[in-house]
């Protein structure tokens, strides 16, 4: 069967580069490896598409999730989806919008499409897209600039995270724009510029073993004149991942600890979450965590989530590659310094007793406790799917903090 070439959507801006046939083949195979078919899902989170954010040389699409109670000069978190996914799928399942509501940050979601890559993968392995000042990397950087100017966001508090190909692209953004991103979290991704002299297949599995100095040199080469501080970096991996081998977690650790001038031996090790995820932390001289490596036991390739209404839970397993284990997005938000709660703390902002309402989905929507989309009802704040929008389906909603509702049918408060 002939392999589909890279193509451009009707009316889309031409890409200013020639893509060799071998990369078209790689994109097809990598897309198949990094993500399978994603079923159509109802949108649970309302995103706003943003146009005119820049010249967009990478032909990406920008979406924004803006919490209702967004503070002045908010932080920005950029999220990059995996292959065969979309911005909407990542928003609906990662748990990031829930955390944006709780902790007041602007969520920017970049999206690629089949015009760039037949399997909707970010092109982390192409020099035309993984270098400063060009391609997809520049498009993402332009989204950040637009967020700062259009939403009054704080340019000193900009962060990036992503899954798989989006995780590899997260490493690209940290390397190419260390002057833009304060920190990043790579989920099931790869070290920056592994494909300089290796095939993407080899980089993914079994992975490439370079010295920490060699890996660090590749990041420095991305912006040779840069002399400022390096972004703090968190790494998340499932220890059963056969798509992007867990060896890449160690190579990413080597790359970023070397940049920070740190040993590859962790300063401290602990376990977190309901599944005893191993967390290794590498501390800078001032006591901050410069690099963190989180190895999630018993899961393969995907974003770790922990569906539920508990204070440590987030996300959904409603699409492939969102794996029931630990709420990685909450721990990532903590690493970024956006979530200042600790395990065991009450729900964010819930300083008093929770308020509860039992009513039909129709009544909840009319009272402003929920919204409706596509015939379904979603709790405001948590975006939990409450079922059909009618007067027959009844739920109890708990409000804690103010304006944040979760389904509490089993008991409230």
N, C-alpha and C positions, 0 to 999 in steps of 0.2 A: 504494500500500500504506500503511495507517495506521501511524504511528510509535508504538512502545511507550512508554507513560508511565512516569515514575518510579513505583516501587512498593515495597512493604514486604514482606519475607519473612514467612510465617506465624509469629506469636508474637514478632516483632521489636518493639522499642520504637518508638512513633510518633515521627516527627521533628517538632520544634516549630517548623515554618516552612511557608510556602506557596511552592511552587516554580512559577513561571510556565511556561506551555506552551512559550514560546520557549526556555527553558533545557533543557527535555526534548528539544526538537528538536536544540539544540546538542550535548547530551550524546551523542545517537545519532551525529551526524555527526562529532563530535570523536573519539569512540571508534573509529569506522571509520578515521579519518585517522591516529590515533596508534598504533594497533596492529591487526593483522589477526587471523584465527583462530589460536588457539594449540592445537596438538595435545595430546592427553592424553599425559603423560610419567610414567614411573615416578619415585617420590620417591627421590632419592639422599641427601638430607640429612634427618636426623630432627629435626623441629621439635616443640616443646611448645606446645599452645594454652593461653593464660592467660585465665581468666575473672575477673570481679570486680575489674578493675583501676581502676574508677572509674564515674562516672555515664554515661560514653560517649555524649555527646550527638550525636556524629557517626555512631553505629552502625557502628563499625569492629571488626575482629577483631584480637586481639593474639597473636602467636607469638614464641617465644624459641628461639634456638639458644645453648645453654650448653656451651662446651668442657669436656671431661672434666677438664682441669687449669686451671680458672678460678682466678686468684689472688684474694686478698682485695681488696675495694674496686676492682673492675675498671672500666675505661672502658665506655661504652655507645655502640654505633653503631645508629642507627635507619635502617632501609632501607624505601623506598617503591617499590612495583612500578609498572610502566606499565599502560596500558589493556589489558583483556582478559587480563592476567596474574594471578598470585596470589603470595602470600608464598612458597609452595613452589617455584614456577617461578623466582622471583628468587633464592631460596636455592640452588637446584640449579645455576644457570647463571652467577651473577655472580662466583663465587669468594670471596665474603665469608666463608662459614663456614671455608674453608681458612685464611684470614688470621686469623680469630678463634682457631682452634686454635694457630696459630704465635705469635700475639702477645698472646693472653690478654685478649680483650675479649668482652663480652656483646653478642650480636646480637639486636636487637628488630626484628621485621618486622610492620608494620601492613598490614592487608588490608581493602580495600573490596569491595563486591559489588553485584549487580544491584538490590538494594533501594535503594541510594543512587544508582546510575547504571547504566543498561542495559548499558553496555559496561565496567563495573568500572573506571572512571576515578576517581581522586580529583578532587573538585570544586574544583579550584584557582581556577576562574573565578567562583564564587559567593560573594557577601559573607557568606552564612550559614555558610560553611565556611572562609573564608580570613581571618577576623578573630580576634584574641586573645579568649579566654574563651568561645568558642562553636564548635559544629559539629565538623567533622572535625579542625580544628586543635587544639581542646581535647582531643579524644580522644587524639591523638598525645601531647600534653603529659602527659595522665594516665598513659599507658603508661610514660613516662620516670619519673614519680613512683613508680609501682609498681616499676619496675626498681631504683630507689634503695633503697626500703624492703624489698622482698622478697628481693633478691639482694645487698644491701649494696654496690651500685654507687657509684662516685664521682660526685657531682653536679657536680663541677668539670670532668669530662672526658666530656661528652655531645656526640655528633656525629650528623649526619643526612645521608643521601644518597638519591638516587632517580632514576629514569629517566622522561623524557617527562612525562606528567601527574604522576608521582611526583617528577620533577625540579622541575616547577613548584610542587608542594606542598612540596618542600624549601625553595624560596625563601620560601614562605609561613611555614614554621616559623622560619626565620632572622629574618624581619621581625617576626613576631608574638611570638616568644619569644627575643629576643636575650639575655635573662637566663638562659636554660636551655641553649642550644647554644653551645659554644665555637667550632665550625666546621661547615661544611657543604660538600657537593659536589653541584652541579646538573648532571645529565647530560641533555643534549638538552631542557632546560626553558626557562623564560621568566622575565623580570624580575618582581618582585613588583608586583601591582596594575596590570598593564597593562590589564586589562579594566574599570578604573574608568570609562573613557570610550572604550573601543574594543571591538569584538567579538572573541571568542576567535579567529575565523578570521584577522582582520587581525593580531592579536598573534602568531599562529603563523607566518604567511607572508603578506605579506613581512616582517612585524615592524614595530614602531613606533619611530620615532626621536625620543627626548626628550633634553633636555640632562642631563648628569650631575646637576646640582642638582635638576632636576625628579624624576628617578628616586629620588634619595636622599630627597627630601621625602616620597615615597610610603611609604618604609620608616619614616621618623620618625613619620608619621601613624598607623602601626600600633600604636605604643606611645608616645604623646606625652610621658609623664612619665619615660621611660627616659633615664638619663644615663651609663650604664656603657659599657664597651668593646663595639664591634660584632664579631660573629662573623667569623672568617676564612672566606673563600669561594673555592672552586675551581669552575671552569666547564669542562665537557667537551662537545665537539661534533664530529660528523663533518662534514668540509667539503663533502660531497655531500648533506647532509640537505635534502630537499625537503618534509618534513612540518613541522618546526619550523626555520625558516630560520636559517642560521648567523649572520645579522645579530643574532639574539638573544644570541649570545655577547658581542658588542661592547656591547650594551645592558646586559647583566648586569654586564660589566666596569665600565661607566660608573656603574651604580648603586652598586656596592660599593666601588670606588675612591673615589668622592665621599664616601661615608659615612666612610671611613678618612682622608679629607683628602689623598688621593694624586693624582698626575698620572695621566692616561690613557695615558701613554707608559710602556712596561714598563721596569723597572729592569734586567732582564736577560732574554735570550732564548736558548733552547737547543733541542736536539732530543733526544727520549727514545724508547725502545722500538725494536722491530725495524722499524717502519714510518716512523721519523723524524717522530713527532708533534712539532709545534711547541709549545713550552711558554714562555709569557710569564709572568713573575713581577713582582709589584709589591710592593716591600719597604717595611715600616714603618720608623720611625726606629731601632728596636732591632734591625733586621736580619732580623726574622721575615718570612715571606711572608704578607702580609695578603690578597692576591688572586692567584689563578693562573688562567690561561686556557690550556687544552690543546685544540688543533685537530688532529684526527686525519685524515690524508689518505686519500682514496679510499674512505671509507665513508659510508653514509647514516644513517638514523635508528635508533639503538639504543645499547646498552651495549657499549663496546669490551672484548673479552676475547681471551686468547691461550692456547688450550687446550694442555696439555702438562705435563711434569713438571720443567721447568727452574725454577731459582730465581726467574726473572722472569716465569714463566707462571702463569696462573690462569684459571678459568672454563671454560665449555662453550658450544658453539654448538648445544646440543640443543633449543633453542626459538627461535622467531622473535624478532628484535630483540636478539640477542646476537651481535655481529659480530666475526669473526676479525681482529684487528689488534694491539692492545696490551692488557696486563693493567691496565686502568684502576683496578680495585679496589685493586691493590697501590700504585699511585701515589697514590690517594686516601688509603689508610691511612698512607702516608708524609706526605702533607700534614697529616693529623690529628695526626701525631706518634706514631702507634701502631706503625708499622713503621720501625725505625731502621736497617735494612740499606740498602746502596747497590748499584746495579747492579754485578755482578761479584763480590759477596760470595758465600760458600758458602751452602748451604741454612741457614735460620735454626736455630740451636741445634746445627748439625752440627759441633761442634768436633773430633770424632774421626772415625775411619773409619766408613763406613756398614755396617750389618749387612744381610745379604740372605738370603732364604729362597725356595726354589723348591718349590712344592707344589700340590696340587689346591685348588680353591676351597673344597671341603668342609674340607680340613685347615687352610687359612688361617683360616676362621671358627672352627673348634674351638680353634685356638691363640690366638685373640684378636687376630689381625692384620687381620681383616675382619669385616663384618657382612652379614646377609642381609635382604632386604626384597622381597616380591612375587616370590620365586623367583629374584632376581638377587643378586649378591654385590658389595659395595662395600668398597674399601680404607679402613681406619680412618685418619682424618686428612684425606687428600686426597679421599675419597669418590668415587674413580674407579670407574666401572662395570667390573667384571671379568668379566661374563657370568653364565651360569647357575650356580646353586648346586648343584654335584654333584661327583663324584669324577673326572670325565672332563676337565674344563677345568682347565688348569694355567697358573699365572703365577709369575713371580719378583717378589717384593716387596722394596723397599729401605726400611729404617727409618732416617730421618734428618730431624729430631731424634727422640729417644726418643718412641715412641707415634705417630709420623707416618709413614704408609706410602704409597709411590707404586709404580706398576707399572714394573718395570725389565726387561722381557723382552729388550730389545736389549743389555743389559749392565749389570752391577752389581759394584762401585760405579762 
